[in-house]
Amino acid sequence: MASDRASDELEAPGPPSLQEAVEGILDRLRPALIADGGNVELLGVDSDGTARVSFQGQCATCPAQQATLRIGLEEPLVAAIPGLTGVVAI
């Protein structure tokens, strides 16, 4: 029985969940937002593949928020993550 437990511990982890994948990419995109006094929080990923985010700090009231959402977040996220269909700000 001990050998069964050892083999279970050696199994490779499965692919990251959609939410984990989005967080990983957001972690690479956040420094640009933080440099401008803002940030973004991932609220979740819906079953249809839509990521829901909330802008924080200066990003919450920035007049370029829609451009940041579409070009700065949605385009790189959808391109990098299979199954992600879009990003919406709440």
C-alpha positions as CSV (number, residue, x, y, z in Angstrom):
1,M,0.0,0.0,0.0
2,A,2.8,2.4,0.7
3,S,4.0,2.1,-2.9
4,D,0.5,3.1,-4.1
5,R,0.7,6.3,-2.1
6,A,4.2,7.1,-3.4
7,S,3.1,6.7,-7.0
8,D,0.2,9.0,-6.3
9,E,2.5,11.7,-5.0
10,L,4.7,11.4,-8.1
11,E,1.9,12.1,-10.6
12,A,2.3,15.3,-12.5
13,P,-0.3,18.0,-11.8
14,G,-3.0,18.4,-14.3
15,P,-3.3,21.5,-16.5
16,P,-4.1,24.7,-14.7
17,S,-7.8,25.7,-14.5
18,L,-9.0,28.5,-16.6
19,Q,-9.0,30.8,-13.6
20,E,-5.4,29.9,-12.7
21,A,-4.3,30.4,-16.3
22,V,-6.0,33.9,-16.4
23,E,-4.3,34.8,-13.1
24,G,-1.0,33.7,-14.4
25,I,-1.3,36.0,-17.5
26,L,-2.7,38.9,-15.4
27,D,0.4,38.6,-13.1
28,R,2.5,39.5,-16.2
29,L,0.2,42.3,-17.3
30,R,-0.3,43.9,-13.9
31,P,3.1,45.8,-13.6
32,A,2.0,48.2,-16.4
33,L,-1.3,48.9,-14.6
34,I,0.4,49.3,-11.2
35,A,3.0,51.7,-12.8
36,D,0.0,54.0,-13.7
37,G,-1.5,53.8,-10.2
38,G,-4.0,51.1,-10.9
39,N,-4.6,47.4,-10.9
40,V,-7.0,44.7,-11.9
41,E,-8.6,41.9,-9.9
42,L,-9.9,38.7,-11.4
43,L,-13.4,38.1,-10.0
44,G,-13.9,34.8,-11.7
45,V,-14.3,33.0,-15.0
46,D,-17.8,32.0,-16.1
47,S,-18.7,28.7,-17.6
48,D,-18.9,30.3,-21.0
49,G,-15.2,31.3,-20.8
50,T,-15.8,34.9,-19.9
51,A,-13.4,36.4,-17.4
52,R,-14.9,39.0,-15.0
53,V,-12.5,41.6,-13.8
54,S,-12.6,44.7,-11.6
55,F,-10.4,47.7,-12.2
56,Q,-8.8,49.2,-9.1
57,G,-7.1,52.5,-8.2
58,Q,-6.6,54.9,-11.1
59,C,-7.8,52.3,-13.6
60,A,-11.3,52.4,-12.1
61,T,-11.8,56.0,-13.3
62,C,-9.4,56.2,-16.2
63,P,-11.0,57.5,-19.5
64,A,-8.9,54.9,-21.4
65,Q,-10.4,52.0,-19.3
66,Q,-12.2,50.4,-22.3
67,A,-9.0,50.5,-24.4
68,T,-7.1,48.9,-21.6
69,L,-9.8,46.3,-21.2
70,R,-9.9,45.3,-24.9
71,I,-6.3,45.9,-26.0
72,G,-4.3,45.5,-22.8
73,L,-6.2,42.6,-21.2
74,E,-8.7,40.8,-23.5
75,E,-6.5,40.5,-26.6
76,P,-3.5,39.0,-24.8
77,L,-5.6,36.8,-22.5
78,V,-7.8,35.3,-25.3
79,A,-4.8,34.8,-27.5
80,A,-2.8,32.9,-24.8
81,I,-5.6,30.9,-23.1
82,P,-7.6,28.3,-25.1
83,G,-11.2,28.3,-23.9
84,L,-11.2,31.9,-22.8
85,T,-13.8,33.8,-24.9
86,G,-13.7,37.3,-23.5
87,V,-13.1,39.7,-20.6
88,V,-15.6,42.0,-19.1
89,A,-15.2,44.7,-16.4
90,I,-17.6,44.8,-13.6
